[in-house]
Amino acid sequence: MLLHFGSSLSSLKLHLYPHPYLIPMAAKTITDFFNPNPAPAKRRKLSTSSDHQPFSSLTADQKSRIELNKCLAISKRNLKLCSQNVEGSGYVKLEELLVEDTWLQVLPGEFQKPYALNLCKFVEAELSSGAVPIFPPQHLIFNALNSTPFHRVKVVIIGQDPYHGPGQAMGLSFSVPEGVKIPSSLANIFKELKQDLGCSIPSHGNLHKWAVQGVLLLNTVLTVRKQQANSHAKKGWEQFTDAVIKTISQKKEGVVFLLWGNSAQEKSKS
């Protein structure tokens, strides 16, 4: 399903459980799914019997929280791996920064294709020169894929290229770290969600919890020079993200695509 900016988000209610691997959210609507500040669950009293409670006997909400915690752990592990790969070196090969196994399995040999080899050379040259800072930081270039395993993808939000201001880009489209002013593009998304679904507007713009719940926050281009928007456009990133989107479209059903921006909407034509 494809939605451009301004389309009704309420139609997403039909696509909460599009795949058998996805975890049910205890009959929640898309309003709950997009709410970045869900109410914490009440703690269970500890007992000897509950420690050995079979997974099949847990409630849907308990199961979803267990799976969410697993996904948070996977995301944290992947981030640590990327940080370790970069630590102590000026730069690393681009392909060493995509560490999520599920994506490596569905994109076999992608980095060996001619366009990808040229892309890797370009980005690695940009990083090694140090003439202009490149955003996001190296270990976050594939943060979208490393945070949202392939089998968890329910929604894809496609942006253009990363924010090019210092401290903004974190490898997730539209997302900024906590403490950074919410950009106008993200503010517009929050307003759309509030107007269409009644979601509360959060006080920060960190969308990492969306990512681990199955929202793939993918930019069309994954790197950019400081203060130079679209500076890494037409270098090969578009072909790579086309491959990601094509793989999702061919191998998964019921995934919703939301396209914000002209560059992102061009993806619907590819």
N, C-alpha and C positions, 0 to 999 in steps of 0.2 A: 504494500500500500504506500502511495506517494503523496505527501502533503507539502505544499509550498507555504511560505509564511503567510498567515492570514486565514489559512484553512481552519475549519473547526476541529479542535483537538478532541472534542467529546466523542468523535467517531472511533478513537483509539480504544474505547471500552471493548470493542469486539476482538481485540488482539492481545489480551493480557496473557493468554496461555497458548501461544502458537506452536509449541514444540514439546514433546514428551520429556525432554531433559530439563525444561524450565520448572522452577519451583513455584507451586501455587501460593498465592499471597493471602490466604484466608478470606476469599471472596471480596478482596479489595478492588476498588475501581482505579482507573488511571489517575484520578485525583490523588489517591494515596500513593500511587507509584511515583508520581512526580514531586510529591511533597518532600523537600530536602531535610525536614526536621520531624521525622515520625516520632510519635509518642513512645517512650521506652516501655518495654514489656514489664509486667509485674514479675518480681522474682519468685521462683518456686522455692518452697521450703525443702531443705535437703533431707533426704531420708535414705535408708539403706536400699529400699525397693526401687526408688526413683533413679538411683545411680545405675541400675541395670535395666532400666526401662527400654524395651525393644523400640527400634526406630519406627516400626509400623504402627505402634500404639500412640505415638506422639500426635498432637494436633497439627493441623496444617501450618498454623502460625509458628509453632515450635520448630517444625521441620524447616520452614523458610528461614528462620533465624539461624539455625545450624548451618544451612547452606550459605547464608550471607556471611557468617563468620569464616567459613572456609574460603569464600571468595576474597574477603578482606585479607586473609592470611596469604593467599596466592599472590594478590596484588603487592603486598608488602615484600614477599619473597622476590618477586620479579624486579621490583624497584631496587632491592638490595643487590641483586645480581648485576643489574645495569650500573649501579654506582661503583661496585667493585671492579667491573670491567674498565670503567673510565678512570678510576682512582690511580694516581701516580703516573699517568700518561697524558700527553698533550691532547691526543685524540685516539679513537679506536675505529676499526672498520665499522661501517654503518650496519652491516648485517649482524654484528655482534650485539647490537642494542635491541634487537627483537628476540626476546627470550621466552615468550609464552608458547608452550608446546603445541597447543591446539591450533594456533595460527601457522606455525611452521609446518604442521601436518597438512593443512588445507591449501597452503601456498608453496608447494614443493618446487624448488628450483627457481623461484621468482627472482632472487637476487643474482642469478647467473644469466639472466636474459640480457641482451645487448643494451637496452635502454637503462636497465638497473645498474649495470656495470658503469655506464657513463654517469648516472646519477650519483653512485657511490664515490666515484672519482671527484666529481664536482663538490659534493658536500664535504668530503674529507679534505680537499684542498682549501675550502673556505674555513674549515675548523683549524687546520694546521697553520694557516697564514697568520691568524690572530689579528689581522688588520682591522676588522670590524667584528664586534661580538655577534654571535649567531644564537638565535632563540628558537625553541626553548633550550635549556642546558642539555648537553649530549645525552645524559642518562634518561631524559624525559622525551626524547624525540618520538619514540614509539609508545608513549605512555598510554595512549588510547587502546592499543591492541594488547599491551601488557596488563592493563587493568580490567579489560573485558574479554574473557576467553570466548572463543568462537561459539561454543555450544550455549553460552549464556546470552547471546545477543537477542534482544527483543525489539529494540528501537535503535535506529541510526540517525543521529543528528549531524548533518554535514555542514561544516563552515567553509571558510575560504583559506586564509593562511594564518599562522599564529599571530598573536598580538606582538607588536614590534617594540613596545616600550619596556624598559628595564623592570624585571621582577614580575611581569604579567604572565607570560606564556608558561604553561605547565604541561603541554602535550595533550591537552583535552580541549576540543573545540569549545570556545566561548567561556571556558572556566578560567578563573584566576585564584591565586592563593588567598586564604583568609588574611584580612588586613589590607588587601589591595582594593582600591576603589572599584566598584562594579562598573564595567564598561557599558556604554549605551546599548550595544548589541545584545548583551546579556540581560540588561534591564528590560529591553523590549520583549525578550522571551518570557521573563517573569511576569510582565504585564499581561501578555497573551494568555499565560496559564491562569492568572487570577481572573481575567475577564471571562474566559471560556469555561474554566473548571472550578473557579473559586479557591484556587490554591493560595496559601499565604505567601507573601514575598519575603524571602529570607534576608538576613542582615549581611550576608557575605556571598561571594560568588564562586566558592569552591564546590565543584560538581562531582568530586571523586566518588561520593556515595551513590550518585546516579550511575556512574560507570560500573561499579561492582555489582549493581542490581540488574545490569543488562542493557544499559543505554550506551551504545558505542558513540563516543564524542569524537568524530573524525573530521579533521580538516582536509581540504582538497590537496593542499601543499603542507608539508610537515615541518619545514624550517624557513627561517627568514632572517635577513640582516637587521641589525638594530636600526630603528627609525627609517626603514626602507621597505614599505609595504610591497608585496608581490615581487620582491627581489629574487626569490628562488622559484618563481613561477616558470613553467615551460622548460624545466630542467629534467623532468622525468617523474616528479612526484605525482603528477596527474595520472600517469599510466599505472603507477603503483596503487594508488587509491582506487582507480577504476577496477583493478584486479581484485582488491578487497571487496568492493561493492558487488562485482559480478559473482564472486564466490558465494557471498551471502545470498544473493538472489537465486542462484542455481541450486544451492545445497540446503537452504532453509525455507520454510513456509511461514506466512503470517507476520513477517517482520515489517515494521512500519518505518518508512524513511521520511524525515523532515528536513527540508532544504531551506536554509536561510542564506540569502545573498545571491547575487547573480552568478558568481563563480560556482557556487554549490549547485544552483539550479541547472547549470550546464551538464551536470552529471546525469540528469534525467534523459539527456539526449544521447549519451554515450552508450 
